[in-house]
Amino acid sequence: MDQTKFYIDGQWVSPEFPRYIDILNPADETVCGKVAAGSAADVDRAVDAAKAALARPPLSLSERIALLYRIAEEMEKREEDLAQVITDEIGVPLWYARKGHAAAGPAHIRILCKELETFAFEWIQGDTLVTRVPIGIAALITPWNVPINQIIIKVAPALAAGCATILKPSEIAPGNATIIAEIMEAAGVPAGLFNLIHGDGPEVGTALSSHPEIDMISFTGSTRAGVAVSQSAAPTVKRVGLELGGKSANILLDDVDLEDAVTKGVRACFMNSGQACSAPTRMLVPHALMDQAAGIAARTANSLTVGPPRAEGTDLGPVASAAQWARIQSFIETGLSEGGRLVAGGPGLPEGLNCGAYVRPTVFSHITPEMTLAQQEIFGPVLVLIGYGDDDEAIRIANDTAYGLAAYVQGKDLARVRAIGRRLRAGRVLLNYPALDRTAPFGGFKQSGNGREQGRYGLEEFLEYSALIGHGTE
Ligand SMILES: NC(=O)c1ccc[n+]([C@@H]2O[C@H](COP(=O)([O-])OP(=O)(O)OC[C@H]3O[C@@H](n4cnc5c(N)ncnc54)[C@H](O)[C@@H]3O)[C@@H](O)[C@H]2O)c1
């Protein structure tokens, strides 16, 4: 795959100033490719292409729906390529790269197409016509952890709204974005409506967020970078949609089937090697059940196989980079120094592995709410167990971090589970490990962000209201 070019105005073009970033395979620390790093000059080119595209007659709604279906079909044809590159670049086990990563894109697009069939883009209100029009040029900045999912839940609704897009994917996992650009080309996206520029945050990201002719930034990534994006976007008063970090609580009530709830909670926390923004990383258990829950959690963690992502039976591959590995190790050391009780895993490489960014599935019990491990996003396979007294205290602890992305409640008494769920300050509250719902809004409270993605909620992000007052009812 040639990643030395960008896709701008329907053409594969070289960067204005050649500069390249090595792509590292976290499983064996080898260089598995190189990607061009863009600059403000490339952003200007993409903005010009986007402006020209928006100046042409827009696609009708039915043309946009047909285009999205073609994109979904082209994505399905490239699913295996997408899965392979995800495994190389971020170390996700191949089975999960196929099922959890590559298959997500077409699924989101098909849901969006269904929503579009009934979505109201305009209506009469008294003497006024209220319309919902595309916001204009949308820059999309995405992370490496679930990269295909994050790209598609931005690109698809932006195109559905009628926007022109400029995508800057993560420089750590650029390959899937290059394939997605090939998919857009194969699906016949009109020139300039989808543009791809690779590069890093400080250079390309800042050029996008500060650009006066870009109308919106849709950003997914760390809270640190989300704040930087907001600051550099402020002088141009563009809309900024933020999907940021999380530290989601999983409340286990005292009537729960403990074996089942703890096992599922551990597995959910360690999915994608713990690199999921909405992972249930804080397990809240009644004090009286702490020792028992810790035993089950330790047993579950120890039963998981950490190994090469293409090996048969691997549950957890490496984390995405050496930097991420070092960060996680330092959190594990902090947990030990602050007095957390280590019941599984711990520092260093797992037994039998002597290179690669592999982390031992780690569980701390008897963590208290003010400890670092109870407050900060670790973004690796590290679960903490926190004890609580009654339901009110569980809710207080669950709500007591800077984040508010997701929360989970497990219990037999559905009325109690629901009542607790309503009191949790999180954008997604999952009751009794429900099935995946891609039509539900996805986004956070507090420092987890301010946007909503998926289905009709994602589409609304890319629309502006325009009121034609005095329009009349005809
Ligand atoms: N809420 C969500 O929907 C969601 C989903 C996935 C990941 N995340 C979060 O993403 C983070 C992990 O991803 P990451 O390590 O790639 O995050 P990151 O913030 O380091 O990078 C994300 C993207 O932002 C770019 N970037 C970095 N600094 C920038 C700047 N100053 N200006 C503009 N762009 C900049 C990067 O190049 C990358 O494309 C975690 O915190 C995770 O919780 C959130």
The ligand as a Gaussian input file, in Angstrom:
#p B3LYP/6-31G(d) Opt

LIG

0 1
 N      -15.300000       9.245000      23.113000
 C      -15.024000       8.520000      22.055000
 O      -15.873000       8.265000      21.208000
 C      -13.631000       7.947000      21.881000
 C      -13.440000       6.891000      20.991000
 C      -12.157000       6.388000      20.819000
 C      -11.087000       6.933000      21.521000
 N      -11.295000       7.951000      22.388000
 C      -10.175000       8.493000      23.151000
 O       -9.025000       8.634000      22.322000
 C       -7.840000       8.509000      23.098000
 C       -6.888000       7.540000      22.448000
 O       -6.598000       7.927000      21.163000
 P       -5.241000       8.690000      20.740000
 O       -4.120000       8.271000      21.631000
 O       -5.097000       8.537000      19.274000
 O       -5.618000      10.194000      21.093000
 P       -4.822000      11.514000      20.721000
 O       -5.585000      12.623000      21.339000
 O       -3.377000      11.411000      21.000000
 O       -4.940000      11.597000      19.128000
 C       -6.191000      11.589000      18.467000
 C       -6.067000      12.337000      17.161000
 O       -5.839000      13.708000      17.455000
 C       -4.691000      14.162000      16.770000
 N       -4.109000      15.223000      17.575000
 C       -3.249000      15.120000      18.606000
 N       -2.950000      16.343000      19.092000
 C       -3.659000      17.237000      18.354000
 C       -3.775000      18.650000      18.358000
 N       -3.101000      19.420000      19.209000
 N       -4.591000      19.245000      17.455000
 C       -5.308000      18.494000      16.580000
 N       -5.216000      17.146000      16.518000
 C       -4.412000      16.526000      17.398000
 C       -3.840000      12.918000      16.585000
 O       -2.909000      13.073000      15.555000
 C       -4.903000      11.882000      16.291000
 O       -5.306000      11.948000      14.939000
 C       -8.308000       8.003000      24.468000
 O       -8.308000       9.062000      25.380000
 C       -9.727000       7.530000      24.191000
 O      -10.563000       7.506000      25.312000
 C      -12.540000       8.474000      22.576000

